[in-house]
Amino acid sequence: MASPIPSMALLGENETQAPQLIASATLLWVLAASLVALRCYVRTKIVKAFGTEDWTLLVALFCSLGHSVCLATLTAFGYGKHTWWITPDQFVASAKITFAMQVCYMVSLAFTKISILVLYLRILTYHYARWFTWSILVLTVVYNLVAFAIQVTTCIPLKKLWEPGDYGKCHSITLAWALISLHVGTDFLVFALPTPIIVTMTMPLRQKLLLIALFSLGFFACAVSLIRTIYLRVVFSVTADPSWDSLSMSHWNAVEVNVAIVCACLMTMKPLIAKLWPRLLDPAPEHDPEDSVSQGNGESPGGSLSGRFKREL
């Protein structure tokens, strides 16, 4: 139902943030899709090993597309305008689309994290690193299954989301904040995992710094997740104009979903960098990177590159 129109807001009937939202969602998805295409090239033409981690990332990209389409569709039903100008029919349609968008958001991020963790399992040989990776993978899968079940049963019956009334029940806001906290925590675990391993590896400093830079890009996704949480708190607690004020949160949702995919792709760009700028990774011409990968037993805590990684990224 449309909210009462504040007297000072009467001039804002045609005011909308829809163009900015559509532009940002589109550009972010195009960026993510471009990086996924580049990753597919690297995996099929250079590394010649298109695996589970690549297929799962394609699923994440497809769900990210669904998220972007939902965002753009929402604007046709008043999203991005002031709440008091939204009609009851628009409210119902927006609530349904928002539900679908939240599912796409959740599934996309879940498959992105799974893709990254499967990549870790493929390249890591150090026993404790693999054990920790498996633990995080199980935690991530279990968390996302539980979160998905909670999401699709947000209200019972579900139509209470778009037809409020004195019937049924919805999950508490406390449960939502608990899920958000776990989401941010799993983000940090996933992206922080390889950094201490790379730091202790024996390899040329330039190569070590490049690997740390590639894998640490995920911390930007963690920062985006935290920023989104701040905006979410504003929407949940203090705003009287959610369809207008929640636009910032929607922007950050789109950033988080697509930047996570971009980070997952950049982690696999080392073979392309080696092909285009070989001396950037190994300034010594007599040293063969493939030899260093194929040697070593992989058990020494402070061991060589091959002691921690099975093969090229």
Secondary structure as GFF3:
##gff-version 3
##sequence-region A 1 313
A	DSSP	three_ten_helix	7	12	.	.	.	ID=ss1
A	DSSP	alpha_helix	18	41	.	.	.	ID=ss2
A	DSSP	pi_helix	42	46	.	.	.	ID=ss3
A	DSSP	alpha_helix	52	74	.	.	.	ID=ss4
A	DSSP	three_ten_helix	75	77	.	.	.	ID=ss5
A	DSSP	three_ten_helix	83	85	.	.	.	ID=ss6
A	DSSP	alpha_helix	88	123	.	.	.	ID=ss7
A	DSSP	alpha_helix	127	152	.	.	.	ID=ss8
A	DSSP	beta_strand	155	156	.	.	.	ID=ss9
A	DSSP	three_ten_helix	158	161	.	.	.	ID=ss10
A	DSSP	beta_strand	169	170	.	.	.	ID=ss11
A	DSSP	alpha_helix	173	192	.	.	.	ID=ss12
A	DSSP	alpha_helix	194	199	.	.	.	ID=ss13
A	DSSP	alpha_helix	205	216	.	.	.	ID=ss14
A	DSSP	alpha_helix	218	237	.	.	.	ID=ss15
A	DSSP	alpha_helix	242	245	.	.	.	ID=ss16
A	DSSP	alpha_helix	247	266	.	.	.	ID=ss17
A	DSSP	alpha_helix	270	276	.	.	.	ID=ss18
A	DSSP	alpha_helix	278	281	.	.	.	ID=ss19
A	DSSP	alpha_helix	289	294	.	.	.	ID=ss20
A	DSSP	alpha_helix	305	308	.	.	.	ID=ss21
###
